[in-house]
């Protein structure tokens, strides 16, 4: 998951947690505020009632001295009531208590917030009850709860969308750095040093450091390629000189057969060394773009030529070749290099195939690409071996012929022509190399 999505999801989860907490905490908070308001209202009513104890209706009740009678007053909607009656023996003077309880008043049951107030008037103890209905309060609390939750959900959605667009805008330079400076860079000299436009100091610092790092890497890369080219070129002269001397020595009749064998062996070693150096020079020239790439190349024609050149080796191993490359695809590039690339792939298919084995060459078009595959029926490779086959001087077996540069040359040629090369292999089944050519649409 991309970082912008992770940040958006994190913000969404935190807001959901806030809403859940508020969903459960809101009734308590509303109840506390509402109860405080109701309690203050009831206390004001109590105070007014106490102040008017000398009214005629209350005095009539008090003068009766009848503890069984109760003075009661109810509102028409039963949302408020007031009751006065004589206190019991366990009476505590000037005691106020708030209690929530259900009351049946005129056959209608409701929940009330009730104040019990004990006071003394004259020589008698009385209990005053003042109640306020909670039914409307509960409905109001429920309404507030859902209204607030809906408002929070709407706010969460709006802020989530705002965060998503803002994070997208904020991270745009980051993805631009990845796409333009990292993902599509196959080698240091193809790096884009253009400064990324951003208002973030962190991304500016990242861009600056990345440019500095790639500049140093490119400098070292160029020096390494130049060093290899120089060393390889300088080695060719003494090798040629040694080879000429050994060839002249062979003309000397005074050298016995043992000496001749040693000279021939030395010449063979020099040839191998010269071949290695020439291959390194070829890779260096390819990497330094020292080849033209403006020739029209028929892939079908090149493969047919190579198969014709290797007829003797194919017959020697008694291999069956199935050439299904029948589409005449023309590619713009360097014909010599493309021929070397397919030459090395077909040589591998011959050398590492089994006796009486099979080589299959196929082609096809898909998604604006032309694909050529070369499949052998050899012993195959493990995943670990497949991971290193394009490295220079790598060999999958100790007794393997060659210098381990053939596939390194193939990879360099593929990069030079912007081709994609892939390998699939299975032990005991064989190996398939596939080369994908881009189709240029005009």
C-alpha angles and dihedrals in degrees: 000000000000119000092245090057092046091053092047092049091047091053090047093051093048091051091048090052090051090051092049091050091048091046090061097033097045097074090051092049093045091045091052093051094043094046090050090053093046092047091052090048092050091048090053090052090049091051092051092047093051090049091055099047091122095066118123097249094053093042090053090055093046094048092055092070087207110143093191094065124085131197109225134178124184133184117239092249093044091237091123136030140175127201133180126190141153117280125245129239094270090063122155114196121234093005118152122193130176117208134171110223141150118252133189108218117178091342093310120112120209139156114251139189101229131195116206110198124181118203141155124236117184106323097331134087119228139186119216120200121193117179135187122194117247097195093093090042091054090049090048091049091051091048093048090048095055095038091051092045091050090049090049092049091051090047090048091052093048093046091045091055091044091050091048094053092042093049089047089052093043095050096040092098089049093056090042089056090050095047101041101032108028117017099051098036111107096172137013096253089060093059118124111229095185111132114250115236109235141140092215115099090205094057091044088054091047091050092048094048091046091051091049092047094049091046090057092044092049091049092052091043092054092046091051093050091046091048092052091048093048095046093045092049093047092050094055093068098056090041091054089046093051091047092053091049093050091048090051090050089056088062090059107100092199092072113096126226094267090055091048091053091052092049092049090049090050091050090052090052091049090051090053091048091048091050091052092050092048090051091050090049089050092052091047092051091048092049090049091051093240094149129084116240104193102099124114106236127194106211092195091053094048094050091048090052093050093049089051091051091052098046093112094051091045091052091046091059091038092235125170113226120200109191109192095161095122102141110098098222116177117207129190111230144082111322095201093053094045089051091050090050095053091038091059093046093050091045089055090049089054099041097046097039123105124250111279087012131147136246119198123192118191138170139188147154126254135158096349091312135109114217130199120186130189115197128186131186095227130131094282131218138267122242090255091054092047089055093062105032094101093052118104116263091005118145128185092208134033092228093049117132122234132036101279094253102105097087092038087059090047090054093048091051091048091052091047090056094037092244127151118230124188137175133211121185140167128191111254093008108066145249135281125200115194126194118196120203121196116235110226109218116212 
